[in-house]
Amino acid sequence: MASQNSPMRYEEDGNVHLDFHGAVNTTIDFIVERFGVDAMDEIFKKVGRDVYVSIRQDLIAGDTRQLVRHWKHFFDRENADYDIAIGEDEIVLTVRRCTAWHHVKGLVGHVSPHFCDQTSRTNEAMAEGSPYAIDTEITGEGSCRQVIRRRA
């Protein structure tokens, strides 16, 4: 498990061009059209369980720090307009302007109606089996609230 002082697994700094999000958008539309939303949801769930395995393991162990560090790293990296409020009972990530969403909109003219599902389904899968639930509320075009709370 990652500790507060160890390097984070999901903290790469290479130059990933924002057009990557456009490729993801196109891929989402292709999979949904060809195989359906359930197939796309299963792919996102596998990402949450298997790709982000160390974040998931930390959540299962009751530790949210790696996920919060991951959020900060990537939202800072893409110059998103966001903040994270860490309270006693919940952690709230408020994204006022998602750089990825707006880049895709400008790049291809439309954002898949399932683009933000990658966040929702991946978060749900990362939290599966942990003491936490992660709820994602889409609050507008390219904006959302992601809330981590202990399950009742």
Secondary structure, DSSP 8 states (H G I E B T S, - for coil): ---TTS--TT---S---THHHHHHHHHHHHHHHHH-HHHHHHHHHHIIIIITHHHHHHHHTT--HHHHHHHHHHHHHTT-EEEEEE-SSEEEEEEEE-HHHHHHHHHHS---TTTTHHHHHHHHHHHTTSSEEEEEEEEETTEEEEEEEE--
